[in-house]
Amino acid sequence: MTKTRKRSMCFGLLACLSLVPAAAVAGGREGLDQVMEATIPPLMKANDIPGMAVAVLADGRARYFNYGVASRESGQPVSEDTLFELGSISKTFTGILGGYALARGKLSLSDPASRCWSELNGSAFDRVSLLQLATYSAGGLPLQFPAASDDKDKMLAYYRDWKPVFAPGSRRLYSNPSIGLFGHLAARSLGQPFDEAMERTLLPRLGLNNTYVHVPAAAQSRYAWGYSKAGKPVRVGPGALDAEAYGIKSSAADMLKYLAINMSGGSDPALRRAIAASHAAYYRVGDMRQGLGWEGYRYPISLSRLLAGNSDAMAFRPQAAQWLTPPLQNDAEALLNKTGSTNGFGAYVLMVPSRGIGLVLLANRNYPNASRVEAAYRILSVLEREPKAGPPRRE
């Protein structure tokens, strides 16, 4: 069921990583092959997932494990170049874009949101900071826009009428309208629409050439179909601030590049500062430390604690925020992760920069976060038993 093949690929500003077929690696690598076969096919069967692309970065090597099909209708097999919808993993890209605007001196995280969009003057956003928007602590913005306001032409009226439920900064309530507005305002500060700022400014600097907001015609053949709860083929539809909150599409190969540059920082000083800003811990909720899109933990961490940080309670219920003053920067022992879903796709990414470990799980069906975390943790446990080469280095 597993399909792997040798590739030659350079990570742009990063040192080139050795790419080898997973099945061809001898010795200790057999443990990784075995855990993949023991983990991914049963996971797919239990959740009726048509296809998965799993990518691992460890010891300076990228390895790909491809399963099933990108489309049940065509039978096209999954590869490391198949495009999947990332869902809320898109928020990490939005966080880095905001960090890039910060590094360029275009905004300050302490700015009130209305400073970046004059149409918000006189609203609650005179008293809500960009940092609070980026970290879901604006005061109770909901998980999704109300159906009547889920349109780019109606969202301004929604924001102007919105009133906080909590004091800004006091509670975390996971929210697309919150970080979505942050991304919108960050792009405005750069003088670009968000889609343009992402596809023409940030993604090229990250060295990603198979990652999109809007999948172009030339890449449509690689774009997987997602599958709904009813088993129908589906892809993400338009909505207010959709690109900012859940609209990125990417492949396992590009996402492994993304994790690699997140771990190395790249050579562009502004991009390095942007990535560092997105990784910083601004407040805690239990063990989880909130960054700009990214969610972090002190490493090593138990499976039960990692599951708690990715639980339904964290996604759907308000949580008291324990602010870190100053923010925690450059933690040498951190695990960073993010889940993401759309109606037809489920994804999870995880990295441990101090170990040089990155892990990508992309599926064309939405399935429980707990199952993703458990699978990733099992794979991570095998990677931790292998010799450590440290994080990727810049040339």
Backbone hydrogen bonds, N-H to C=O, Kabsch-Sander energy under -0.5 kcal/mol:
donor,donor_aa,acceptor,acceptor_aa,energy
3,K,66,N,-2.0
14,L,11,F,-2.3
15,A,393,R,-1.7
17,L,9,M,-0.5
18,S,60,G,-1.0
20,V,18,S,-0.5
20,V,62,A,-0.9
24,A,21,P,-1.3
25,V,21,P,-0.5
25,V,22,A,-1.2
29,R,26,A,-1.8
30,E,27,G,-1.8
31,G,28,G,-1.3
32,L,28,G,-0.5
32,L,29,R,-0.7
33,D,29,R,-2.0
34,Q,30,E,-2.6
35,V,31,G,-2.3
36,M,32,L,-2.3
37,E,33,D,-2.2
38,A,34,Q,-2.0
39,T,35,V,-1.2
39,T,36,M,-0.5
40,I,36,M,-2.6
43,L,39,T,-1.7
44,M,40,I,-2.7
45,K,41,P,-2.4
46,A,42,P,-2.6
47,N,43,L,-1.4
48,D,44,M,-0.6
48,D,45,K,-0.7
49,I,44,M,-2.2
52,M,67,Y,-2.1
53,A,362,L,-2.3
54,V,65,F,-2.5
55,A,360,V,-2.2
56,V,63,R,-2.7
57,L,358,G,-2.9
58,A,56,V,-0.5
58,A,61,R,-2.2
61,R,58,A,-2.1
62,A,18,S,-1.4
63,R,56,V,-2.6
65,F,54,V,-2.9
66,N,3,K,-1.0
67,Y,52,M,-2.9
69,V,50,P,-1.9
70,A,76,Q,-3.3
71,S,76,Q,-0.9
75,G,71,S,-2.3
78,V,68,G,-2.2
82,T,79,S,-1.5
83,L,222,R,-3.3
84,F,250,S,-3.2
86,L,248,I,-2.7
87,G,246,Y,-0.6
89,I,86,L,-1.7
90,S,87,G,-2.1
91,K,88,S,-1.7
92,T,89,I,-1.6
93,F,89,I,-0.8
94,T,90,S,-2.0
95,G,91,K,-2.4
96,I,92,T,-2.0
97,L,93,F,-2.4
98,G,94,T,-2.4
99,G,95,G,-2.3
100,Y,96,I,-2.3
101,A,97,L,-2.2
102,L,98,G,-2.1
103,A,99,G,-2.6
104,R,100,Y,-1.8
105,G,102,L,-1.4
106,K,101,A,-2.8
107,L,101,A,-0.7
111,D,108,S,-1.9
113,A,128,V,-3.0
114,S,125,F,-1.7
115,R,112,P,-1.7
116,C,112,P,-0.5
116,C,113,A,-1.4
117,W,114,S,-0.5
120,L,117,W,-2.5
121,N,118,S,-2.1
123,S,120,L,-2.0
124,A,162,W,-0.5
126,D,123,S,-1.8
127,R,124,A,-1.8
130,L,111,D,-2.1
131,L,109,L,-2.4
133,L,129,S,-2.0
134,A,130,L,-2.6
135,T,131,L,-1.4
136,Y,133,L,-1.3
137,S,132,Q,-2.7
149,S,146,P,-2.2
150,D,146,P,-0.6
150,D,147,A,-0.9
151,D,149,S,-2.3
154,K,151,D,-1.6
155,M,151,D,-1.4
158,Y,154,K,-1.4
159,Y,155,M,-2.6
160,R,156,L,-2.6
161,D,157,A,-1.6
162,W,158,Y,-1.2
165,V,139,G,-3.3
166,F,139,G,-2.1
169,G,137,S,-3.2
170,S,167,A,-2.4
172,R,319,Q,-3.4
173,L,136,Y,-2.7
173,L,171,R,-0.5
174,Y,314,M,-0.6
176,N,143,L,-2.4
179,I,175,S,-1.6
180,G,176,N,-2.4
181,L,177,P,-1.2
182,F,178,S,-1.6
183,G,179,I,-2.4
184,H,180,G,-2.2
185,L,181,L,-2.6
186,A,182,F,-2.6
187,A,183,G,-2.3
188,R,184,H,-1.9
189,S,185,L,-2.1
190,L,186,A,-1.0
190,L,187,A,-0.6
191,G,188,R,-1.6
192,Q,187,A,-2.2
197,A,193,P,-2.7
198,M,194,F,-2.6
199,E,195,D,-2.7
200,R,196,E,-2.7
201,T,196,E,-0.7
201,T,197,A,-0.8
202,L,197,A,-2.3
203,L,198,M,-3.0
205,R,201,T,-0.9
206,L,202,L,-1.9
207,G,204,P,-1.0
208,L,203,L,-2.2
209,N,207,G,-0.6
212,Y,249,K,-2.6
215,V,213,V,-0.6
219,A,216,P,-1.5
220,Q,216,P,-0.6
220,Q,217,A,-1.0
222,R,219,A,-1.7
223,Y,220,Q,-1.2
224,A,83,L,-2.5
224,A,222,R,-0.7
225,W,70,A,-2.6
226,G,234,V,-1.7
227,Y,344,G,-1.5
227,Y,364,N,-0.9
228,S,232,K,-2.6
231,G,228,S,-1.9
234,V,226,G,-2.7
242,D,239,G,-1.6
245,A,241,L,-1.5
246,Y,242,D,-3.0
247,G,242,D,-0.8
247,G,243,A,-0.8
249,K,212,Y,-2.8
250,S,84,F,-2.3
253,A,80,E,-2.6
255,M,251,S,-2.5
256,L,252,A,-1.8
257,K,253,A,-1.6
258,Y,254,D,-2.4
259,L,255,M,-2.3
260,A,256,L,-2.2
261,I,257,K,-2.6
262,N,258,Y,-1.9
263,M,259,L,-1.8
264,S,260,A,-2.2
265,G,261,I,-2.8
272,R,268,D,-2.6
273,R,269,P,-2.1
274,A,270,A,-2.1
275,I,271,L,-2.8
276,A,272,R,-2.3
277,A,273,R,-2.3
278,S,274,A,-1.8
279,H,275,I,-1.7
280,A,276,A,-1.4
281,A,328,L,-2.6
282,Y,280,A,-0.7
282,Y,290,Q,-3.0
283,Y,290,Q,-0.6
284,R,322,Q,-2.3
285,V,288,M,-2.6
288,M,285,V,-1.7
289,R,296,G,-2.9
290,Q,283,Y,-2.5
290,Q,288,M,-0.5
291,G,294,W,-2.5
292,L,278,S,-1.7
293,G,134,A,-0.5
293,G,291,G,-1.2
294,W,292,L,-0.9
295,E,337,N,-1.7
296,G,289,R,-3.0
297,Y,335,L,-1.9
299,Y,333,E,-1.6
306,L,302,S,-2.0
307,L,303,L,-2.7
308,A,304,S,-1.9
309,G,305,R,-1.8
310,N,306,L,-0.9
310,N,307,L,-0.6
311,S,308,A,-1.2
315,A,311,S,-1.3
316,F,312,D,-2.7
317,R,313,A,-1.8
319,Q,172,R,-2.3
321,A,170,S,-1.8
322,Q,284,R,-2.5
322,Q,320,A,-0.5
323,W,321,A,-0.8
324,L,282,Y,-2.5
325,T,323,W,-0.6
328,L,281,A,-2.3
329,Q,327,P,-0.6
335,L,297,Y,-2.4
336,L,351,M,-2.5
337,N,295,E,-2.6
338,K,349,V,-2.0
340,G,347,A,-2.0
342,T,345,F,-1.9
346,G,363,A,-1.8
347,A,340,G,-3.0
348,Y,361,L,-2.2
349,V,338,K,-2.1
350,L,359,L,-2.2
351,M,336,L,-2.5
352,V,357,I,-2.7
355,R,352,V,-1.7
356,G,352,V,-0.9
356,G,353,P,-0.8
357,I,352,V,-1.6
358,G,57,L,-2.3
359,L,350,L,-2.7
360,V,55,A,-2.5
361,L,348,Y,-2.7
362,L,53,A,-2.2
363,A,346,G,-1.8
364,N,51,G,-1.7
366,N,227,Y,-0.6
372,R,368,P,-1.4
373,V,369,N,-2.7
374,E,370,A,-2.5
375,A,371,S,-2.0
376,A,372,R,-2.7
377,Y,373,V,-2.7
378,R,374,E,-1.9
379,I,375,A,-2.0
380,L,376,A,-3.1
381,S,377,Y,-2.1
382,V,378,R,-1.1
383,L,379,I,-2.2
384,E,380,L,-2.2
385,R,381,S,-0.6
385,R,382,V,-1.1
386,E,382,V,-0.5
386,E,383,L,-1.2
395,E,13,L,-0.9
